[in-house]
Amino acid sequence: ELAPMLYISSDITLDLNQNELGFDQTNLGVSLKCTPCLIFVNGADVIITGNGAIDAEAQNNNAYGINIVNDGSLTVENGDFYGAITAIQVEQGKLNIYGGKFQFAETAAASAPDAYKKYIINIIDSSFKDGSAAIGITGGTFVGFDPSNNPEGAGTSYVVGDCVVTESGEYIITAPTAQTDNHVAEVNGMYFTSLNNAIAAANRGATVKLLKDVTENVVVPKLSDVIINLNGFNITNSGNEDTITVKYGAKLEVIGSGTVDNTVHAKAAVWNEGTTTLSGGTYTRSNENGSDSGSGGNSYYNIVNHGSMVINAGAVVKQSGGFSSMIENGYYSYASTSSRNGYVAGTNSANPDLTINGGYFEGGLNTVKNDDGGVLVINDGVFSNVTQSAVMNWNKATIYDGTYTVIGDGNSVLVNGYSGANDLGELIVYGGEFTCPGDLIDYGQDATQGGTVVIEGGVFNFGGNFLTHATANGTVKGGSFNNSVADYVDDTLNFEVNNSGTYTYYTDFATALANALPGAQIKDLNAEPSADMYFLVVDPQNFRFLRHSVHPLHPEQERLCLPRLERL
């Protein structure tokens, strides 16, 4: 078991400033009961620079220079690293080597078999196999071992593709630092013919910049944390795969203008199982052929989120077709053992969460579908649909703002449904503008009931009923409507104001009166059905004193006057 001398648990740049870090040799002449390690990188992102040395020399004892644990990351820019026998080990996390020299410490160099030199840079075998540890080498000098030569079994390499390995008694790794016509991406001053190679070369937080249009299936592996700058260029899938896949435990942000396109059936432009932020780019399925009669041989979601995703104002998501929803957050079938359709522990998230802060969204059967287990928050954005709905919710969704429009063959701007533990059908709307030709809120197909909808605010214009089905539970606590929704208001709301076809609701008469315009109708929602109803007419000449008169709905009824009120 390793015994660390120093923990680094915060993100830092360690500038050795040409100094050496090592063990005090005074008491190392005896056999130690533990294996000392100079530094544990414990869940932090660390950069080592300064052309110094980390020397694990411990005489006849086994000792380590650095061990990376708890998803930490280490970037080595330069320096000398001596292992006895291991200079750097990755137990759980990521190592990027851009430069430096790596070799045995003094005693190990004199006595350890050459075969052990492959452990100077090392990954725990089980961690390599399950993807919880990774090494990417794009520079450096390695004494006595070739890090590209099957370090973790046949066909494996620690050296990133496009980099050159030169042997001259030592193995020297170099990355392309001058751009050619073959290069499609750049990161940290290095150029690559593959976007995937550039991602492998990127240390955490680095930006990979696209240099030309690329046809490639991009995979952001577990432990990676990168930014892709589309830089005005496009990414298209190659063959029958998703265009961008973000693995569980990986992080990606996309910025800049450009298009991410998927052209084949049943594959997405973005498939996320990790953490993804879309801050720029246009996302589409250019060959989408679905319609209400079927898939047409090429249909699917544009974006699938089975992890954690944020979409910001710079993103545009659009596609034609009316067979598949455009964005899916959550699972088509939660209990499915296939990670394409259901929750699989260690592969995707139990409750995928999607936050939309802005952007433009157009198309799909449903523009955004919050599916099994999904948690959706919409803070803003423009959403339009011509087929079914702008937002379909099966689990938990909250809308704070945005513009939602359904036209053409579309019907309801919102769809909500309940179908069990992972389909709770809980929809809360705090604001936004909602427009549709049919019922405002429809009922999800195969739902056992219409779920629960709470309207706290917003502007709603619809051509049919408030709710399509009686099994739905809808409560209005605020907002304005172009049709009366008095049957659904919260028990605390007692008065309806109809301002020329715009309906709003208030707790007390004074507030209702203050929000009434000339010619408005105020209705007491607690009155008996047979009670007389009155129109409220505001006298503009005396408006500052709040003089009001009322006219009975029925002409034969007597004209009445309200008493003079104090100014509010």
N, C-alpha and C positions, 0 to 999 in steps of 0.2 A: 504494500500500500504506500502511495506517495505521501510524503510529509512536506507540505508547502512552507516555504520561508516567508513568502510575501503574497498576499491576495491583492489583485486589482479588480475592484468591483464597480468602478465608475469609468465612463468613457474618457480616455486620455490619450495624448500623444506623449510617449516616453522618449525624450531627447537625451540620448546617452552622452552627447557632447564629447565624443572620443574617449569616454571613460569605460572602465570594465566593471561588470557586476559578476561576482563569483562567491564561492564558499570560503570562509576562513579555514585555512589548511592546518591550523594548529593541532586540532584533536581528531584529524581524519585518518590517523595511522592505524586505527583499530577498525574491526568490522562493525558497521552500524546495524542497529536493530530495525531500521526503517530505510526507505529509499527517499532521500531528500530531493526536493524540487525547488529551484530558485523562485519561480513565479507561477502562480495560478491565475490565469485570465478567467475570472468568474462572472460570466454573463455580461461582460462589458465589451465595448468595441475599442480596441487598443491599436495604436500605430507606433511602431518602433523605428526611430530614425537617429541621426547624429553620428553615424560611423563609429560606434563604440563596439563593445564586445560583451557577450553573455557566455560565461564559461562555467560548465557544470563539472569541472575537474574535481574529483573527490577521492583521489589516490586509488586504492583497490576496491572502492565501493561503487556500486551502481548509483547513478544520479541523473536527474533530468534538469534541463535548463528551463523549459516552459511547458506547461500543460494547460490546454484550453477546455473549459468545462461550462456546463449550464448555458449552452447556446451562445457562448462568447465568440468574439472574432478577433483575429490578430492580423494586422498588415505589417509585413517586414519590408522596409524600404531599402535598408543597407545595414552594414555591420558584419561582425564575425560571431559565429555561433558554434559552440563546442559542446558535443554530447558525450556523456559517459554512461550509457552509450547514446542516449537520445537527447538531441538538442531541443527539438520541439515536438510535442505530441498533441494530437487532437483527439480528445476523449468525447466531447460533445460540443460542436461548434464549427467554425470555419477559419481556415488559414489561407491567406494570400501572400505569396512571396514575390516581390517585385525586384529584389536585389539582395545582396549579401553573400557571405561565404559560409558553408556548412560542412563541418568535419568532426572527427573524433577529438575529444580532449586528450591531453598528453598521455596519461596512463593507458587509456583505452587504445590509443594509436599504437602504443608499444606492445600491448599484450592481447587485445581482443581480436578474434578471427575477422578476416575481411568480410565474411558473409554477414556479419552483424552491422556492417555499415549501412545496409538498407533501412536500418531502424533509426538512423540519425534524424530523419523526418518520418513521422509515423502516425498512423490512424489506428485506433482500436478496431479490430476486425469486425466485431458485431455492429459497431457504430457506422462503419463504412457500408455494411450490407443493408442496414435499415435507413440509411440516408441522413442520420443525425450528426455526421461528421463529414467534412469535405476539405480538400486542399486544391488550390489553383496556383500553379507556378508559371510566371511569365518572365522571370529573370533570376539571376543568381549563379553562383558557382558551387558545385557539389563534389566533394572530394571522395572518390572511391565508390560512388554509387550513382546510377542513372535514374532519376525520378520519373522518367517516362517509360521505364522498362518493367512493366507488369508489377508494380509495387503491391497491389492488392489482389493479385491473381491474373490469369491470362486475359489479355485485352484491356488492362487498366493502365492509367497514366495519371500522374499528378500534374503533368505539364499541359497547359491549355493549347488547344488546336491553333494552328498558324504559327506557333512559336518554334524556334529552331534549337535543336540540341547539338552542340559541337563537342567532340571528345578530343582532348589533347592532354591525357593524363588525368584531367579533371573534366567534369561535365558542365559545360557553360550553356545556360539557357538565355535566349534573346527573343524579344518580341518585336514585330515590325513597328518601327517608329516613323516611317515615311509612307504617306498615302500613295496607293496606286489605284488604277482603274478597277482592280478586282476587289477592293475593300468596300464593305457595305456598312461598317460601323466603327466608331472610335470610342475609346474609354481611357481616361488618364494618359492621353498622349500615345496610346497604342492603337493599331489598326488591324481589323479582322475581316476575313472573307465571309464570316458567319455571324449573325446576331447572337446565336447561342454561345459562340466562342467569346464574344465580347462580354456577355453576361457572366460567363465563368471567370473571366479575368477581372471583373469588377469587385472591388471591396465594398463593404456595406456603405450605402449612401451615395455611391458613385453614379454618375450620369452616363449612360450609353447613348451616343448620338448617332442617329441613322444618317447615312451618307448617300443613299440611293434607294430606289424601290427594291424590295426584296420579296422573294417567294420562299417562305420558310415556315416550318412549324416551330414556333418559339416556345421554349419551356423555361420558366423561372423556377429553379429547383429549390427544395427545402434549404433553409439557412440563408438564401440570397436575399438581399435588400437593395434593389436597384431602381433607378429612374430611367425610363426610355423616353428620349426626346425624338419625336417623329420627324422634326426638322423639315416639314413640308413634304415628306416622302410617305410611301405606302407599304403596308405589310399584307401579303396575301398568303393563305395556306398553301401547302404543297401536299397533294394527294388527299386522302380521306381522313383528315385530322382537324382538330380545333386550331385556330390560327395562333392564339396566345393562350397558354396554359400556365396558371400560377399554382404551384403545388402547396399543399398543407405545410405551414411553417415558413413560407416564403412571403416576401413583400415586394410589391411593384407599384410604381406610380408612372402614369403615362402623361406626358406634357407635349405641347407644341401642336402645330397643325399637321394634317396628314390623315390617311384612312387606313383602318384595320378592317379587312374584308375576309369573309369566308364564302366559298363558292360551292360547297358540296352539301349533300343531304345529311341531316342529323348531326351537324357539327356547328360550333359557335365561333363567332369572332373572338370572344373572350370567355374562357372557362376558368373560373376562380374557385380554388379550394383554400387559398391562403388569405392574404390581406392585400387588397388592390384599391388604388385610388385613380380614377380617371379624371384628370384635370384638363385634358385637351384631347383633340382627335375626333374623327368621325368614324362611327362603328356601323357596319352594314353587312348584309348578306345579298350581294349583288345579283345572284342567280335565284333568289327566293321565288318559288313557283306555287306556293300553297294558296288554296282558295276554300270557300265554304263547302266545296265538294270533295276535297281531299288534299293530300300533300303535293300532288303534281310531280312526285319523284324528287323534289328538292325543297325541303322546308325544315325549319328548326328555329329555336330561340336564337336571337342575335347575341345576347349576353346571358350567361348563367352564373349565378353567385351561390356557391355552396360554402362560402367562408365569410369574410367580412369585406364589404365594399363601400366606397364613397364615390359618388359622382358629383363633380363640381361644375360650375357655370360654363367652363370652356368646352365641355363635351357635347357632341351631337350623336344621337342614336336614331337610326331610321331604317325602315325596310318596307317593302311592299308585301302583299300576301295577306290572306285572312284565315290561314289554317293554324299557325303557331303564334303564341304570344311572343312579343318582341324581347322583353326582359323577364327572366324568371329568377326570383329570389326564394330559395327554399327547394323543396323536393316534389317531384311528380308523384312519388309513392314513398312515403317516409320509411316504411318498414322493408323496402327492397334491399336486398343484399348487394345490389350493383350500385357503385358509387355514382354512376351516371344518373340514377333515378332516386336513390335513397341515402339515408345517413349511414355511414360506415365509420366507426370510431377509429381515430388515428389517420383518417384519409380526408375527412371533411368535418364541418362544424355541426354540432347538434342543433343549433338554432342560427342559421345564416342570417346576418344582418346587413341591410342595405340602407344607406343614408344618401338621399339625393338633395344636394344643396342648390342645384340649378342645372341648366342645360336645356337642350331642345330634344324632344322625344316624339317621333312620328311613326305610326304604323303598327302592324301586328294584329292578331285576333284581339288580344288585349295589349295595350301599350306596355303596362307594367303588371305582372302577375306576382303577387306575394303568395307563395305556395306553401306546402306542408312544412310546418316548423319555422317559417320565415318571420322575421321581424323587420318591418319597413317603416322608415321615417322619411317624409318628404317635406323639406323646408322651403323649396321653391323650384321653379322650372316651368316649361311650357310643354304640355302634353296634348297630342291630338290623335284621333282615331276615327276611321270611317267604317269599321267592321263590327265592333262590339262595344268595348269600354276602354276608358283611359286607364283606370286602375281596377284590378280585380284582387280582392283580399280573401284569403282563406284562413289566415292565422291572426297576426297582430299588426295593425297598420295605424300610423298617426300622420295626419296631413296638417301642416301649419300654414302653407301658402302655395301659390302657383296658379297657373291657368290651365284648365282642363276642358277640352272641347271634343264632342262627338258629333259628327255630321254624316250625311249620306246614308248608307245602309246601317250605320251604327244606331244604337238605341239608347242604352243607359250609360251615363258617364261613369258611374261607380257600380261595381258588382261585389257582393259580400255573401259569404256562406260559411256555415258551421257543419263540421262532419266528424267531430271527435277530438281527442286529446291534442293532436298536432294541427288541427284545423279549428281553432277556437272562434274564428269569425268575429274578432273584435276590431272595430273601425271607429276611430275618433277623428273628427275634422274640426280644426280650430280656425281655419281661414282658407282663402283661395276663391277663385271664380270658376264655376262649374256650369257648363252648358250642354244640353242634349235634347234631341227631338222626342224622346220617349220618357219612360219612367226614370226618375232620378237615380234610384238605387235598385238594381235587379238582384236576383237570387242565383247563387252558383249552381251549375249543373251537378246533379248527384249529391247535393247538400241535404242533410236531414232537416235543416231549418236555415233561415236567412241570416243567422248570427245576430250580433248586437251592433247597432250604429248609434253614435252620439254625435250630434252636430252642435258644436260650441260657437261657431261663427262661420262666415263666408257668404258669398253671393251665389245664389242658385237660380238658374233659369232652365226649366224643363217643360216638356209638352204633355206628360202623362201624370201618373200618380207619384207620390213621394216614395213609396215602396211598392214593388211589384207583387209581393206575396204576403199574405196575412201572417205567415209563420215567422216573418222577420220582426225583430224588436228594434224599433227606431225611436230615438228621443231627441227632440229639438230643444236646445238651451240658448240658442242665439242664431244670428245670421239673418239674411234677407232673402225672400223667395218671391218668384213671380206667380205662384199659386199658394193658396192657403194650405198650411200644414198644421192647422189648429188641433187636429186629432192626434198629433204626435208630440205636442209640446210638453215640457217638463211641468210637474205639478206646481212649481213655484211661479210659473208664468200665467198671468190672469187676464191680460188684455192683448188683443190683436189689433194692430194698426194697418189699414190698407191705404197706402198712399198711391192712388192711381195704378193699382195692380202690383205694387211692391208691398209684400207682407212682412211685418216685423212683430216681435212679441216682447212684452214687458211685465214686470212683476206688479207695478202699481199704476193707477190711473194718471197720476201726475207726470210720471216719466213717459207714459204713452202719449199724453197730451203734448208734452214738450217736443216729441218727435213726429207729431202729426203736421202735415202740410195742408194748405187750403184744399178743401174738398175731400179730405181723408175720412175714412170710416173707422171708428173705434168700436170694437166688439168686446163685450164682457164675456169671457170664456166660461164663466161660472154661472151665467144666467140660465134660467129655465128655458127650454126650447120654445115655449110659447110666449116668452117675454118680448116686449117691443124692442126693436133695434133702431139705432139712430145714426144718421150721418153727422159728422162733426164738420162745421164750416168755420174756418179761421177768418176773422175780419181783418184784412191787412191794415185798415186805418187805425185800428186799436190794438194791433199786434203787440206793441210794447207793454200794454197793460194786461195782455192775455185775456181779452174779452172774447168769448166764443158763443156761438149759438148752435143749436142742434135742430136738424130737420128729421122728422119721422120717416122711416122707410116707406110707410104707406101714406099716400097723399091725404087720406081722410083723417089721419091722426093730427092731433093738436101740435102747433109750433111751440117749442119750449126754449127757454134760455137758461144757460148756466150762470150761477152767480159769478161776480167778479172775483178773480183770483189774484193772489199776491204774485209779484214777479219771482221767477225761479232763479 
